[in-house]
Amino acid sequence: MPNYHVVRNGDTGSWSVKRAGAGRVSGNFSTQRSAERSAKNYARNTGGGEVRIHGRDGRIRDSDTIPPARDPYPPRDRRH
């Protein structure tokens, strides 16, 4: 399942969506929010996967699993 990354384009200040391992970006967007929405749609349309959102510093700040992919670290219910 493909992974998509939302990263800041340092040249223009826009946000890009890039599929892991791809040579070029899937799309450029003016806001991080619109890039994130688009990345989630790309992942959903290709059978699910991970969407990793990078902050302005380039580090991953959030990661979302898009169904039908399985979350490798699902939240655990702490109630007994």
N, C-alpha and C positions, 0 to 999 in steps of 0.2 A: 504494500500500500504506500502510496506516495506521501511524502512529507512536504509541507509548504512553509516557507519562512517569510515573515513580514519584516523588512529591513529598511532602514533610512538610506536614501540615496544622497550621499554626501555632496555631490556636485550641485544638485538643484534644491535639496531640502525636501523633496517629495518622498513618498514611501513606495517601495516596490514589493511585489509578491514574486517569489522565486521558488520553483520546485526544486527540491534537493537533487543535486546531480545535473541539473539542466545548465546549458551554456548561456541561456539568456533569460530575462525576466518574463513572467507571465503577464504583468501589467504594472503600470505606474499610476499612483493616486496622490491627490493633494493632501489627504489626511490619513493618519494611521488607522482610524476607525473604518474608513471606507476600504482600505487595503485589507484589513482583518476580515471584514464581511466578505470581500471577494475571495480571499484565500479559503475561507470556510466553504463557500459555494464551489470553488474548484475542487476541494477535497471531497465534498459530498457527491459531486458529479463523477468523480473517478473511483468511487467505491469506498470512501472513507480514508482516514489517515490522521496524522498529527499536523496541527497548525502551531508553529512556534512564533511568538511575537517578541521581537527584539526591541529594546529601548533605544534611546538616542545614543547611548554609549556602546551599542552593539551587542550587549549581553542579553541573553534570553531572560525576559521578565515574566513570561506566561506561556503556557502550553495547553492546548485544548485537543482532546480526542474527538474526532468527528465520526459518528456511526456510519456504517456498521463496524468500524475498526474497534478493537478491544483496548481499553485503557491498561497499559502495563502496570500502573500504580493506582488502582481504584481506591476511592476513599473507604476507610474502614469504619463500620458502625461501632462506637465505643460502648453502646448500651448492652447489658447482659440479659 
